[in-house]
């Protein structure tokens, strides 16, 4: 299961801050199919990169199963990504 609670992400653009994700709440159960839709620049890729552990977020919580991702060490995140990549290859 993947759970997002009040997830926020922004980028620095010159002197300004561009808020891309603002308080996203989402739960995806194991085996559930989900479609992320929106216009260009709406944050779809950013959201998927965060869920895929390829990007960080500013605020909120991301859980994989019942584990809070902020509590993962860098080595734990690498191990998790390696296992996921191995499953995709097989």
MIMI-604787 format. One record per residue: x, y, z of N, C-alpha, C in turn; residue in one letter. Coordinates in nm, 2 decimals. Each point is the difference from the previous one (the first is absolute). Layout:
% MIMI-604787
    n_c1    n_c2    n_c3   ca_c1   ca_c2   ca_c3    c_c1    c_c2    c_c3  type
       X       Y       Z       X       Y       Z       X       Y       Z     A
...
% end
This chain:
% MIMI-604787
    n_c1    n_c2    n_c3   ca_c1   ca_c2   ca_c3    c_c1    c_c2    c_c3  type
    0.08   -0.12    0.00   -0.08    0.12    0.00    0.09    0.12    0.00     X
   -0.04    0.10   -0.07    0.06    0.13   -0.01   -0.09    0.11    0.06     X
    0.04    0.08    0.10   -0.08    0.10    0.06    0.08    0.13    0.00     X
   -0.07    0.10   -0.05    0.05    0.14    0.00   -0.09    0.08    0.09     X
    0.06    0.08    0.09   -0.08    0.08    0.09    0.05    0.14    0.00     X
   -0.08    0.09   -0.05    0.03    0.15    0.00    0.14    0.03   -0.07     X
    0.03   -0.07   -0.11    0.13    0.01   -0.07    0.01    0.13   -0.07     X
    0.11    0.07    0.02    0.03    0.13   -0.07    0.14   -0.01   -0.06     X
    0.01    0.06   -0.12    0.13    0.01   -0.07    0.00    0.13   -0.08     X
    0.12    0.07    0.01    0.01    0.12   -0.07    0.15    0.01   -0.05     X
    0.01    0.09   -0.10    0.13    0.02   -0.06    0.04    0.14    0.00     X
    0.13    0.03    0.02    0.05    0.14   -0.01    0.01    0.04   -0.15     X
   -0.06    0.11   -0.04    0.01    0.04   -0.14    0.04    0.15    0.01     X
    0.13    0.02   -0.01    0.06    0.14    0.02   -0.03    0.04    0.14     X
   -0.06    0.11    0.02   -0.03    0.06    0.13   -0.14   -0.06    0.06     X
   -0.07   -0.07   -0.09   -0.13   -0.05    0.04    0.00   -0.15    0.04     X
   -0.11   -0.04    0.06   -0.02   -0.14    0.04   -0.12   -0.05   -0.08     X
    0.01   -0.10   -0.08   -0.11   -0.06   -0.07   -0.05   -0.12    0.07     X
   -0.13    0.01    0.05   -0.06   -0.10    0.08   -0.07   -0.10   -0.10     X
    0.06   -0.12   -0.01   -0.05   -0.10   -0.10   -0.11   -0.09    0.06     X
    0.03   -0.05    0.12   -0.09   -0.09    0.07   -0.04    0.07    0.13     X
   -0.13    0.01    0.02   -0.05    0.08    0.12   -0.10   -0.09    0.08     X
    0.05   -0.07    0.10   -0.09   -0.07    0.09   -0.06   -0.12   -0.06     X
    0.07   -0.08   -0.07   -0.05   -0.12   -0.07   -0.03   -0.11    0.10     X
   -0.12   -0.06    0.00   -0.03   -0.12    0.08   -0.04   -0.10   -0.10     X
    0.06   -0.12    0.02   -0.03   -0.11   -0.10    0.03   -0.13    0.07     X
   -0.08   -0.10   -0.02    0.03   -0.14    0.05   -0.02   -0.09   -0.12     X
    0.10   -0.08   -0.03   -0.01   -0.10   -0.11    0.02   -0.14    0.07     X
   -0.10   -0.08   -0.01    0.01   -0.14    0.06    0.08   -0.09   -0.09     X
    0.05   -0.10    0.06    0.08   -0.10   -0.08   -0.10   -0.06   -0.11     X
    0.05   -0.01   -0.12   -0.07   -0.05   -0.11   -0.10    0.10   -0.07     X
   -0.02    0.11    0.06   -0.09    0.10   -0.06    0.07    0.07   -0.11     X
   -0.07    0.03   -0.11    0.05    0.08   -0.11   -0.05    0.14    0.01     X
    0.10    0.09   -0.02   -0.03    0.15    0.02    0.05    0.07   -0.13     X
   -0.08    0.10   -0.04    0.04    0.09   -0.11    0.02    0.14    0.06     X
    0.12    0.06   -0.03    0.03    0.13    0.04   -0.02    0.09   -0.13     X
   -0.10    0.09    0.00   -0.03    0.08   -0.11    0.01    0.15    0.03     X
    0.04    0.08   -0.09    0.00    0.15    0.02    0.07    0.06   -0.12     X
   -0.01    0.13    0.00    0.05    0.08   -0.11    0.16    0.00    0.01     X
    0.06    0.05   -0.10    0.15    0.01    0.00    0.04    0.10    0.11     X
    0.10   -0.05    0.08    0.05    0.08    0.11   -0.08    0.00    0.13     X
   -0.10   -0.10    0.00   -0.08   -0.01    0.12    0.06   -0.08    0.12     X
    0.11   -0.06   -0.03    0.07   -0.07    0.11   -0.01   -0.16   -0.01     X
   -0.05   -0.05   -0.11   -0.01   -0.15   -0.01    0.13   -0.07    0.01     X
    0.10    0.05   -0.08    0.13   -0.06    0.01    0.07    0.02    0.13     X
   -0.02    0.11    0.06    0.06    0.03    0.14   -0.06   -0.10    0.10     X
   -0.13   -0.02   -0.01   -0.07   -0.09    0.09    0.05   -0.15   -0.02     X
    0.01   -0.04   -0.12    0.05   -0.14   -0.03    0.15   -0.01    0.04     X
    0.08    0.10   -0.02    0.14   -0.01    0.04    0.01    0.00    0.15     X
   -0.08    0.06    0.08    0.00   -0.01    0.14   -0.04   -0.14    0.05     X
   -0.11   -0.05   -0.06   -0.05   -0.13    0.04    0.11   -0.10   -0.04     X
    0.07    0.02   -0.11    0.11   -0.10   -0.04    0.13    0.02    0.07     X
    0.00    0.09    0.10    0.12    0.03    0.08    0.11    0.06   -0.09     X
   -0.03    0.07   -0.11    0.09    0.07   -0.08    0.02    0.14    0.03     X
   -0.09    0.06    0.08    0.00    0.14    0.04   -0.05    0.01    0.14     X
    0.03    0.11    0.06   -0.04    0.02    0.14   -0.12    0.10    0.00     X
   -0.06    0.01    0.12   -0.11    0.09    0.02    0.03    0.10    0.11     X
   -0.07    0.11    0.01    0.03    0.10    0.10   -0.07   -0.02    0.13     X
   -0.12   -0.05   -0.01   -0.09   -0.01    0.12   -0.10   -0.11   -0.02     X
   -0.05   -0.06    0.11   -0.09   -0.11    0.00    0.06   -0.13    0.03     X
   -0.08   -0.11   -0.03    0.05   -0.13    0.02   -0.02   -0.09   -0.11     X
    0.09   -0.09   -0.03   -0.01   -0.11   -0.10    0.03   -0.13    0.07     X
   -0.10   -0.09   -0.01    0.01   -0.13    0.06    0.01   -0.11   -0.11     X
    0.09   -0.09    0.01   -0.01   -0.12   -0.08   -0.03   -0.11    0.10     X
   -0.11   -0.07   -0.03   -0.07   -0.09    0.10   -0.01    0.09    0.13     X
    0.05   -0.04    0.11   -0.02    0.08    0.12    0.13    0.08    0.04     X
    0.10    0.00   -0.09    0.13    0.06    0.03    0.00    0.15   -0.05     X
    0.03    0.09    0.09    0.02    0.14   -0.04    0.13    0.01   -0.07     X
    0.00    0.05   -0.13    0.12    0.01   -0.08    0.10    0.10    0.06     X
   -0.04    0.10    0.06    0.10    0.09    0.06    0.09   -0.07    0.10     X
   -0.05   -0.11    0.05    0.08   -0.08    0.10    0.10   -0.09   -0.07     X
   -0.01   -0.01   -0.13    0.09   -0.09   -0.07    0.14    0.06   -0.01     X
    0.10   -0.08    0.02    0.14    0.05   -0.03    0.02    0.00   -0.15     X
    0.11    0.06   -0.04    0.03    0.01   -0.14    0.03   -0.15   -0.05     X
    0.07   -0.08    0.08    0.03   -0.14   -0.04   -0.13   -0.08   -0.01     X
   -0.10    0.02    0.09   -0.13   -0.07   -0.01   -0.07    0.04   -0.13     X
    0.00    0.13   -0.03   -0.07    0.04   -0.13    0.07   -0.06   -0.12     X
    0.13   -0.01    0.00    0.08   -0.06   -0.11   -0.04   -0.15   -0.01     X
    0.00   -0.07    0.11   -0.04   -0.14    0.00   -0.14   -0.02   -0.05     X
   -0.09    0.08    0.04   -0.14   -0.01   -0.04   -0.01    0.03   -0.16     X
    0.07    0.10   -0.05    0.00    0.02   -0.14    0.06   -0.11   -0.08     X
    0.11   -0.06    0.05    0.06   -0.11   -0.07   -0.09   -0.12    0.00     X
   -0.07   -0.03    0.10   -0.10   -0.11    0.00   -0.11    0.03   -0.09     X
   -0.05    0.12   -0.01   -0.11    0.03   -0.09    0.05   -0.01   -0.15     X
    0.12    0.04   -0.02    0.06   -0.01   -0.14    0.02   -0.14   -0.04     X
    0.04   -0.09    0.09    0.02   -0.14   -0.03   -0.14   -0.06   -0.03     X
   -0.10    0.03    0.07   -0.14   -0.05   -0.03   -0.04    0.04   -0.14     X
    0.03    0.12   -0.04   -0.04    0.05   -0.14    0.08   -0.08   -0.10     X
    0.12   -0.03    0.02    0.08   -0.07   -0.10   -0.04   -0.15   -0.01     X
   -0.06   -0.05    0.10   -0.04   -0.15   -0.01   -0.14   -0.02   -0.05     X
% end
